């Protein structure tokens, strides 16, 4: 009987051990960037707005990434990335003539609402350069990558978004690619 109890204890001990070598930080979803030269954008899954901090692939091949950074006692900042012809891992240029319909936006909301946009319509603005989205991972559940863009509100008002990085969950929609 003692051997049976000892054997059960050893079996339970082995079953309770985990072989997961990933740290909690490796599993967190995030969107980060620097905007307007020195301001940090840091989004996290705890944003109260359910439509933010996610990526969706709609209509088969349209990628939409939405992230929000809430600033205490102030405005929120949002980043929207919309890729018209998404085809999986790769590099996407936004705002050049080949990608009409795709856009990258930086918005400020609540007390002071402003929208800065990088898309084909802004290509004639002084200093315009296409935005870049690089998808490094898309396993159907999590998407990872980097991004950067210069967005315009008016001819004389623009903001650069640099060092953008993300690891974010994907919505479940049928894909065409």
Secondary structure, DSSP 4 states (H G I P E B T S, - for coil): -HHHHHHHHHHHHHHH-------HHHH--EEEEEETTTEEEEEETT-S-TTSSEEEEETBTEEEEEEEEE-TTS-EEEEEEEESS--SSEEEEESSGGGTT-EEEEEEETTS-EEEEEEGGGTTSTT---EEEEEEEE-SSEEEEEEEEEEEEETTEEEEEEEEEEEEEBP---B--
